[in-house]
Amino acid sequence: MRLISLFVASACLFAPAVHATDTMSIAKLPQIAESPEKGVFPNFVRAMNAAGLTNFEMVVVPFPRSLRMVSGGQSVAHFPFLDPENGVSPGDDLMFSSEPLYNVTFALYTHADKPVSMDDLATANLETEASHVEFFDFSIEGSTCLECSLQKVEKGRIDGFIFSEVESDGLIDTAGLTNIRKEVYHKYPVKFVLKAGDTKTDAHLTQALQAMKDSGELAELLAPLIR
């Protein structure tokens, strides 16, 4: 794995230091973060540490527990978390980091013969993944079965489905759905979640991420997640 240039790494030495005992908690996700030793996200944190940009210990735990660790002070940062960019905080006494890791593209899926205009979403019968309902400023139903929602679109039982195209496209391919039309809806930034007011960690992560982006290493590490 290519190291970031010594110049960039040296420059980051003047950033607020992250102590060796600081812990970063990562939400446990299939393939993306299965353990501190396995997954795209643990690889990313190891690369930042190896480049001298950070010195985090890692834990991979269920999503709710990871957030509780930040709230309780056992972790200085949790990720990933999509910022809905509507002013909603990630939780009580928590805040989003300033610098995003990458963007997740949400797409609108409609029946191929019955497209829905972006101007008509407020009056359409739509569904999204249940935990993302608050991302939208119009009425939309939460779904706990993404494939079921896409099947409804295919059969014309709902007007459309809005969610991440990475997961949705995979489900469409697996289920062999052929009568679905896709249109990009919005790109949402993936960020860290920090304790509210923790400007020190925020500034350090901002500098580390910018260095990783400038070197091109971040794009290489997160390539499986970016479209």
VENCORPE-V581632 format. One line per field, one symbol per residue. phi: phi as a letter, one per 20 degrees, with the letter a starting at -180 (. if undefined). psi: psi as a letter, one per 30 degrees, with the letter a starting at -180 (. if undefined). burial: I if it has 24 or more other ideal C-beta (glycine too) atoms within 12 Angstrom, else O. A space follows every 10 residues. Layout:
# VENCORPE-V581632
phi->???
psi->???
burial->???
This chain:
# VENCORPE-V581632
phi->.fefgfffff fffefgfdff efddddffcg mfbeafdcpf fgffffffff emebbeeccd cggfffffff genfcebdbe bfeflcnfef rfmcbeffef faddeecedc fgecfdfgfd ffdeeccbfg fdgffdecfb eecdcfffff fffgemecfa ccagffffff ffffemeddd ddbfeaddfe cedcfgneff fgfffgffff fffffnffff fegfddc
psi->kkllkeeeee effflkkklf fkkkkkkkkk eejflffkle eeeeeeeeee fgelhklkkj lkeeeeeeee efgfkfkkll kkjfhgfklf lkgllklekl elkkkklkkl kefikkkffg efgljlllke ggeffkglkk kkkgjeeeee eeeeggflel kklkfeeeee eeeefhkfhk kkkkelkkkk llklkkfife eeeeeeeeee eeeeffeeee egeffk.
burial->OOOIOOOIIO OIOOIOOIOO OIIIIIIIIO OIIOOIOOII IIIIIIIIIO IIIIIIIIII IOIOOIIOII IOOOIIIIII IIIIOOOOOI OOOIIIIOII IIIIIIIIII IOOOOIOOOO IOOIIIIIIO OIOOIIOOOI IOIOOIIOII IIIIOOOIII IIIIIIIIIO IIOOOOIOOI IIOOIIOIII IIIIIOOIOO IIOIIIIIII IIIOIOIIOO IIOOIOO
